[in-house]
Amino acid sequence: MTHNHEALPFNRAFLIAVILNLSFTIVQIIAAFIANSMSLMADAVHNFGDVFGLMLAWGASWLLTLPPRKRYSYGFKKTTILAALANAILLVGTSFVIAYESINKLINPNEIHELTVIIVASIGIIINGGTALLFLKGSHGDLNIKGAFLHLLSDALISFGVVISALLVLYTGKLWIDPLMGLIIVAVILFATWGLLRDSVRLILDAVPRHIDYKGIELYLNNLPGVKEIHDLHIWGLSTKEIALTAHLVMPENKISDKEFKNINDELKHKFRVDHATLQIEEGCDTHKCISC
């Protein structure tokens, strides 16, 4: 139930962001053709990819609220990781398109309508910056929401760069500044996307999430009363915001009561941000460590 309550404000945020950005992207593409601006077209292509990315993130965020079922015992939590990975790949792909067109314009510069570029890009700063703020709160603990936030924030920064380049062209007359800004935009996108791509690949491969203190958790479990050793400690992401853990605790003499299990789960949740912990208790055996002897 908690997932449903958390998802509602972001459903509204996604709806607002998709409508505003899709409408603005259509206007931006038309304006880019009229103004003959590579930097504005690069921004428009990037925005269009971002709208698609936002829709992917929105769909994954909604699927996260669905309850588990017989075949999908964990629900559809992993779709948020797939959406984050798709967003990162999409950003990298659009970067190559922008780079190709920018280099072409750099070799063969054309006249642009600077005022049109300045006006349209300024509107983009307001729309992208405003919608990015809708996802700011959730961007710290959810990679899927972080992907949406980075998309919109990078769009706002890119639009700012487009305004600056158009002003420079207007006052200096140097046409190569416009495609050069397109290449700078590519660098900004790739820099902002690297962390998202790295973290989403790690999660899809069930690696220990970057923010999880593996050694700290291992030490905590080893120091529990009666624990002789631990083995088969696995920590992975169920989704972009939920962490699961399984471990075998060798306890030759002591047992753990239901109350103690609850306390351990609470400690793992509040100290180490582990949402779902499953612990197997064993008496210990030299020849078969996973069999109670």
C-alpha positions as CSV (number, residue, x, y, z in Angstrom):
1,M,0.0,0.0,0.0
2,T,2.8,2.4,0.7
3,H,3.9,2.2,-2.9
4,N,0.5,3.4,-4.1
5,H,0.6,6.4,-1.8
6,E,4.1,7.4,-2.9
7,A,3.3,7.0,-6.6
8,L,0.3,9.3,-6.7
9,P,2.2,12.7,-6.6
10,F,4.7,11.4,-9.2
11,N,1.8,10.3,-11.5
12,R,0.6,13.9,-11.5
13,A,4.2,15.1,-12.0
14,F,4.7,12.8,-15.0
15,L,1.4,13.8,-16.5
16,I,2.2,17.5,-16.2
17,A,5.8,17.0,-17.5
18,V,4.8,14.9,-20.5
19,I,2.0,17.3,-21.6
20,L,4.1,20.4,-21.3
21,N,7.3,19.0,-22.8
22,L,5.6,17.3,-25.7
23,S,3.7,20.5,-26.6
24,F,6.9,22.5,-26.3
25,T,8.9,20.1,-28.3
26,I,6.5,20.3,-31.3
27,V,6.8,24.1,-31.2
28,Q,10.6,23.9,-30.8
29,I,11.0,21.6,-33.8
30,I,9.0,24.0,-36.0
31,A,10.9,27.0,-34.7
32,A,14.3,25.2,-35.3
33,F,13.4,24.8,-39.0
34,I,12.3,28.4,-39.3
35,A,15.4,29.7,-37.4
36,N,17.8,27.3,-39.2
37,S,19.5,26.7,-35.8
38,M,21.4,23.5,-35.1
39,S,21.6,24.2,-31.4
40,L,17.9,24.6,-31.2
41,M,17.2,21.5,-33.3
42,A,19.6,19.6,-31.1
43,D,17.7,20.7,-28.1
44,A,14.4,19.8,-29.8
45,V,15.6,16.3,-30.7
46,H,16.9,15.8,-27.2
47,N,13.6,17.0,-25.7
48,F,11.6,14.6,-27.9
49,G,13.7,11.7,-26.7
50,D,13.2,13.0,-23.2
51,V,9.4,12.9,-23.6
52,F,9.6,9.3,-24.7
53,G,11.9,8.6,-21.7
54,L,9.5,10.3,-19.3
55,M,6.7,8.1,-20.6
56,L,8.8,5.0,-20.0
57,A,9.6,6.2,-16.5
58,W,5.9,7.0,-15.9
59,G,4.8,3.5,-17.0
60,A,7.4,1.9,-14.8
61,S,6.4,4.0,-11.9
62,W,2.8,2.9,-12.3
63,L,3.7,-0.8,-12.7
64,L,5.6,-0.4,-9.4
65,T,2.3,0.1,-7.6
66,L,0.8,-3.2,-8.8
67,P,0.6,-6.0,-6.3
68,P,2.6,-9.3,-6.7
69,R,0.9,-12.2,-8.4
70,K,1.4,-15.9,-8.9
71,R,3.9,-15.7,-11.8
72,Y,5.4,-12.3,-10.8
73,S,6.0,-12.9,-7.1
74,Y,7.9,-9.6,-6.8
75,G,5.3,-7.7,-8.8
76,F,6.7,-5.5,-11.6
77,K,9.4,-3.7,-9.6
78,K,12.2,-4.5,-12.0
79,T,10.5,-2.4,-14.7
80,T,11.7,0.7,-13.0
81,I,15.3,-0.5,-13.6
82,L,14.5,-1.3,-17.2
83,A,13.1,2.2,-17.7
84,A,16.1,3.8,-16.1
85,L,18.4,1.8,-18.4
86,A,16.3,2.6,-21.4
87,N,16.4,6.3,-20.5
88,A,20.2,6.3,-20.3
89,I,20.6,4.5,-23.6
90,L,18.1,6.9,-25.2
91,L,20.1,9.9,-24.0
92,V,23.4,8.4,-25.4
93,G,21.7,7.6,-28.7
94,T,20.3,11.1,-29.2
95,S,23.7,12.5,-28.3
96,F,25.3,10.8,-31.3
97,V,22.6,12.2,-33.6
98,I,23.1,15.7,-32.2
99,A,26.9,15.3,-32.6
100,Y,26.7,14.2,-36.2
101,E,24.4,17.1,-37.2
102,S,26.5,19.6,-35.2
103,I,29.7,18.6,-36.9
104,N,28.0,18.9,-40.3
105,K,26.8,22.4,-39.5
106,L,30.2,23.3,-38.1
107,I,31.8,22.4,-41.5
108,N,29.0,24.1,-43.4
109,P,27.7,27.0,-41.2
110,N,24.4,28.7,-42.1
111,E,22.6,31.9,-41.2
112,I,20.2,31.5,-38.2
113,H,17.4,33.7,-36.8
114,E,18.9,34.5,-33.5
115,L,15.8,36.2,-31.9
116,T,13.6,33.2,-32.6
117,V,16.1,30.9,-31.0
118,I,16.5,33.1,-27.9
119,I,12.7,33.4,-27.4
120,V,12.0,29.7,-27.9
121,A,15.0,28.5,-25.8
122,S,14.0,30.9,-23.0
123,I,10.6,29.3,-22.8
124,G,12.3,25.9,-22.7
125,I,14.3,27.0,-19.6
126,I,11.1,27.8,-17.8
127,I,9.2,24.7,-18.8
128,N,12.0,22.2,-18.3
129,G,13.3,23.8,-15.1
130,G,9.8,24.0,-13.6
131,T,8.9,20.4,-14.4
132,A,12.3,19.2,-13.1
133,L,11.4,20.6,-9.7
134,L,8.4,18.2,-9.6
135,F,10.8,15.3,-9.4
136,L,13.5,16.9,-7.2
137,K,12.2,15.3,-3.9
138,G,12.1,11.7,-5.3
139,S,15.4,11.9,-7.2
140,H,17.5,11.1,-4.2
141,G,16.1,7.7,-3.4
142,D,14.7,6.4,-6.7
143,L,16.9,5.9,-9.8
144,N,13.8,5.9,-12.0
145,I,12.7,9.3,-10.7
146,K,16.3,10.4,-10.8
147,G,16.3,9.6,-14.5
148,A,13.3,11.8,-15.1
149,F,14.8,14.6,-13.0
150,L,18.1,14.4,-14.9
151,H,16.3,14.5,-18.3
152,L,14.4,17.7,-17.4
153,L,17.3,19.4,-15.6
154,S,19.7,18.7,-18.5
155,D,17.0,20.1,-20.9
156,A,16.9,23.3,-18.9
157,L,20.7,23.7,-18.8
158,I,20.8,22.9,-22.6
159,S,18.2,25.6,-23.3
160,F,20.2,28.1,-21.3
161,G,23.2,27.2,-23.4
162,V,21.2,27.7,-26.6
163,V,20.2,31.2,-25.5
164,I,23.8,32.1,-24.7
165,S,25.0,30.8,-28.1
166,A,22.3,32.7,-30.0
167,L,23.2,35.9,-28.2
168,L,26.9,35.3,-29.1
169,V,26.0,34.8,-32.7
170,L,23.7,37.9,-32.7
171,Y,26.5,40.1,-31.3
172,T,29.5,38.6,-33.0
173,G,28.2,37.3,-36.3
174,K,30.2,34.1,-35.9
175,L,28.0,31.3,-37.2
176,W,30.2,28.4,-36.0
177,I,29.1,29.2,-32.4
178,D,25.7,27.6,-33.0
179,P,26.9,24.1,-34.0
180,L,29.7,24.3,-31.5
181,M,27.0,24.7,-28.8
182,G,25.4,21.6,-30.2
183,L,28.6,19.7,-29.5
184,I,28.8,21.2,-26.0
185,I,25.2,20.0,-25.4
186,V,26.4,16.5,-26.3
187,A,29.2,16.7,-23.7
188,V,26.7,17.9,-21.1
189,I,24.2,15.1,-21.8
190,L,26.9,12.3,-21.8
191,F,28.4,13.7,-18.5
192,A,25.0,13.8,-16.8
193,T,24.0,10.3,-18.2
194,W,27.1,8.4,-17.2
195,G,26.0,7.9,-13.6
196,L,22.5,6.9,-14.5
197,L,23.8,4.4,-17.1
198,R,26.3,2.9,-14.7
199,D,23.9,2.5,-11.8
200,S,21.1,1.1,-14.0
201,V,23.4,-1.5,-15.5
202,R,24.6,-2.5,-12.0
203,L,21.0,-2.9,-10.9
204,I,19.9,-5.0,-13.9
205,L,22.9,-7.3,-13.2
206,D,21.8,-7.6,-9.5
207,A,25.0,-6.0,-8.3
208,V,25.1,-4.5,-4.8
209,P,23.6,-1.0,-5.3
210,R,26.3,1.8,-5.1
211,H,24.7,3.4,-2.0
212,I,24.6,0.2,0.0
213,D,27.3,-0.4,2.7
214,Y,28.1,-4.1,2.0
215,K,30.9,-4.3,4.5
216,G,28.9,-2.5,7.2
217,I,26.0,-5.0,6.8
218,E,28.3,-8.0,6.9
219,L,29.9,-6.7,10.1
220,Y,26.5,-6.0,11.6
221,L,25.3,-9.5,10.9
222,N,28.5,-11.1,12.2
223,N,28.2,-9.2,15.4
224,L,24.7,-10.4,16.2
225,P,24.6,-12.4,19.5
226,G,25.2,-16.1,18.8
227,V,26.4,-15.8,15.2
228,K,29.5,-17.8,14.6
229,E,29.8,-16.9,10.9
230,I,27.7,-15.8,7.9
231,H,27.8,-16.9,4.3
232,D,25.8,-16.5,1.0
233,L,25.2,-12.8,1.7
234,H,23.5,-11.4,-1.3
235,I,22.2,-7.8,-1.7
236,W,20.5,-6.5,-4.8
237,G,17.9,-4.1,-6.0
238,L,14.3,-5.2,-6.4
239,S,13.5,-1.9,-8.1
240,T,15.2,1.5,-8.4
241,K,14.3,2.2,-4.7
242,E,13.8,-1.1,-2.9
243,I,16.7,-3.3,-1.7
244,A,16.6,-7.0,-0.9
245,L,19.0,-9.1,1.2
246,T,19.4,-12.8,1.9
247,A,22.0,-14.4,4.2
248,H,22.8,-17.6,6.0
249,L,23.7,-17.2,9.7
250,V,25.6,-20.0,11.4
251,M,24.3,-20.1,15.0
252,P,25.3,-23.5,16.6
253,E,23.7,-22.7,20.0
254,N,21.4,-19.7,19.8
255,K,18.1,-19.3,18.0
256,I,16.3,-16.1,16.9
257,S,12.8,-15.3,18.1
258,D,10.2,-13.6,16.0
259,K,10.7,-10.4,18.0
260,E,14.5,-10.6,17.4
261,F,13.9,-11.1,13.6
262,K,11.7,-8.0,13.6
263,N,14.4,-6.0,15.4
264,I,17.1,-7.2,12.9
265,N,14.9,-6.2,10.0
266,D,14.2,-2.8,11.5
267,E,17.9,-2.2,12.0
268,L,18.7,-3.2,8.4
269,K,16.0,-0.9,7.2
270,H,16.9,2.2,9.2
271,K,20.7,1.8,9.3
272,F,21.4,0.3,5.9
273,R,18.3,1.0,3.8
274,V,17.5,-2.7,3.2
275,D,13.8,-3.1,2.6
276,H,13.4,-6.9,2.4
277,A,15.7,-9.2,4.4
278,T,15.5,-13.0,4.5
279,L,17.8,-14.8,7.0
280,Q,18.4,-18.5,7.1
281,I,19.6,-19.9,10.5
282,E,21.9,-22.9,10.5
283,E,23.6,-24.9,13.3
284,G,26.6,-25.3,11.1
285,C,28.4,-28.2,9.5
286,D,31.9,-28.5,8.1
287,T,30.9,-30.6,5.1
288,H,27.5,-29.1,4.2
289,K,27.4,-25.5,5.4
290,C,23.8,-25.0,4.2
291,I,22.4,-28.0,6.1
292,S,21.5,-27.9,9.8
293,C,23.5,-30.6,11.5
